[in-house]
Amino acid sequence: MPLYPDIEPYDHGMLDVGDGNRVYWETSGNPQGKPAVVLHGGPGSGCTPWSRRLFDPAAYRIVLLDQRGCGRSMPHASAYDTDMSVNTTAHLIADLELLRAHLGIERWLVWGASWGSVLGLRYAQTHPSAVSELVLTLVATGADAEHALLTRGLGKIFPEAFERFLAELPADDRDGNLAAAYNRLLESSDPAVRERAARAWTDWETATIPAPPRSVERFEDPEFRMGFARTVTHYWGHDCFLGEGNDEGVVLRDAPLLKDIPGTLVQGSLDFGNLLGTVWRLHHAWPGSELTVVDEVGHDTRATGVADALVAATDRYAVSRGRPARRGSSAGC
């Protein structure tokens, strides 16, 4: 199923969310359409225009935002004096509620990828009346076990890259929470230490891409690289700010709270998060959810099959509001 054509926003702005932060937002599509909000990954990646193409612009009022500290939001996490103590999961959820009120939206479909799926799930669990449906891909739950897998666990699969990854850390920090250890380097007062740590962290993320080409263009931008590495390690090093009991997953534990929210999960079979069975466990704990697994695809939203399934889901949920399916759509079947 093809993506929808490129479109431009019809409105955008900077929302003052407090704590000295201003969050960038934009809306595109149909101003009278079904509201949908896109939650990007990372944390710290920022939104991209490509996400708009997953929604029928005649049916949806598409809301994108850059979460605190990234993209066009201010201040940016790459700046050393940016206060990261006011960048937590609770803050991001509060920002979503402020934006929803600012835009006059009663309920919206929540779309999330990777970290965005964690944020979307927790948002829906704590504000279920604000969420009409969930469409999630590259699914994660923010559990400590997931972060341990994506650092120390993958070291057994990529031993050479892992050796380089560990080498940047002080010897005393190589046995504990590796994200927290890297975050301490990224909070160093020495800019050279910070830059080496940001490069080492993004080199590790690049090395663990399961198939060629193993390159990430955005990591060559020093500002993006610093902000991304600092934000990811800030969250992963603090249990994603999900509270006590997050070893196996607070979000997974609270999956039954989603029972009245329809949801679609789309996952690549080669996504390393599958090594823990996270998406399977979430699907079985979430009454009313549906799961599509796309063969031979890793952690890649844009892969053929994944994008197709995501468009099919948004088409189907548009139909649930009374919008006729576009020609060739499987929605409503």
Secondary structure, DSSP 4 states (H G I P E B T S, - for coil): -PPPPP---SEEEEEEEETTEEEEEEEEE-TTSEEEEEE-STTTT---GGGGGGS-TTTEEEEEEPPTTSTT-BS-TTSTT--GGG-SHHHHHHHHHHHHHHTT-S-EEEEEETHHHHHHHHHHHH-GGGEEEEEEES-----HHHHHHHTTGGGGTSHHHHHHHHHTS-GGGSSS-HHHHHHHHHT-S-HHHHHHHHHHHHHHHHHT-SSS----GGGGSHHHHHHHHHHHHHHHTTGGG--SS-SS-HHHHTGGGGTTS-EEEEEETT-GGGGGTHHHHHHHHSTTEEEEEETT--S-TTSTTHHHHHHHHHHHHHHTTTPPPPTT--TT-
